[in-house]
Amino acid sequence: MQEILAYLKECGTFYLATTEGDQPHNRPFGAVAEHEGKIYIVTNNQKDVFKQMLANPKIEISAMNKGTWIRLTAEAVHDSSRDARVSMLNDNEESLSSMYTADDGLMEVLYLKNATAAICSFTEEPKIYTF
């Protein structure tokens, strides 16, 4: 899990895909954190992406970094705890502090469950991780 977290942080931007009905939706994300041994993402509860993850928690994440790329499938599990929001803010203070506070009623965090990630390149076999 730590390798996946480090990879996503190094990328800076990763793309998260959800579905609504039979339509996929993909958008850039940038904040990721570790809390209680799990990888967390963050969003605003007013956004469609949050509603889509609640309705169908199966997501995919992809990103590229220095000639390699990651493909990650997981279930996004909502965590309403204040501790998880504070952890996300502390780990991403520069990018999130202008958008959220732990008690603003907008910030929502979700952790990745039943995740499988592959870090791939054109020259090596994929490295597979499950967590």
N, C-alpha and C positions, 0 to 999 in steps of 0.2 A: 504494500500500500504506500509506503513512504516514497518509493521510486515513482509511482504514478502521481502522487501529490507534487513531488519536485518537478516532474516533467510538465505538468499543467501550469505550475507557477512560472517555470522558465519560459513557456510559450507566451505567457501574458494574455493572449486571447485564445479562447477555445470556443467551439461551436456546439451548442446543445440543441438536439432535435427532440421534438415531442410530436404527438399526433392529436388531431381533433377530428373525430369521425374517421373518414378514410383519407384525410389530408395531412401530410407531414408539414411540420413547421420547424424552421431552423433559424437560430439567432446567435449572435456573439455574446459570450460571457467572459468575465475576466477575474472574478474573485473566487477563490477557493481556499479552504482552511481545513486543518485537522482539529477535531474535538472529540475527546473520549475514544480515541482509536478509530475514528471514522472520518471519511472525506465529506466535507460539506460544501454546498453551493448556496448562493443567496439570490433572492429576487424580491420584487415588490408585489404585495398581494392584490394590487389593482391591475396587474398585467395578465394578459391571456395565458402566458407561459405558466404562471402559477396555477391558474384554474385547470389548464390542460394536464399538469403533473398530478393534481389532486384527482382528476377524473380517470387518468390512465398514467400510473407512475412509471411505466416503462419508457426509458430515455436512452439516447445515444449521445456520446460526446466524441468530437474529432478535433484534431489540431495537428499542425506541422511545426517542426523545429529542427533546424540544421540538418536537413536531408533525411529526417525520419518523421514518422507520423504515428499518431495514436488513434485507435478506435476502441471505444469503451461502451459497453452496454451495462445498464444497471436499472434498479428501481429507485426512484427518488422518494424518500420517506420524510414527511413533514415533521419537524421537531419544533414544538412551540415553546421550548424552554428559553428563559432569558439568558441562562448561562451559554447556550449555543450561539445566540445572537451576539453576546458580548465577545465571545471567542472569535467569531467571524470579524467583528469590527476591529478587535485588537490586532488580528493577523493581516488585515487589509485597510489599515487606518487611512493611508494616503488616498486610496481610490474610493472608499466608502463613506468617509466622515462628512463629506459635503452632501451626501444623499440620505443617510440614515442615522438614526440613533436607536439604541436598544429598545426603547419604549415608545417609538413613534407611531405604532399601530400599522405601519406599512411594511416594515422589514420582515421577511420570512426566510428561514433557513431550512434546508433539506439535506439529508445525508444519503450517500449512495450505499445501497444494499444489494446483495447478490450480484456483485460486479465482476465482469470479466473485461480485461484490457489487453490489447495487443499493441506493442510498440514495434513498428515495422520499418524496413528500409528496402532499397532495391538490391542491396549487396549481402544481406544477412537474413537468416531465418527469423521470423517474428519471435519476440519475447512475450510470453503469455503470463498474465497475472490474474489471480482471482482473489477477491476479498469481500 
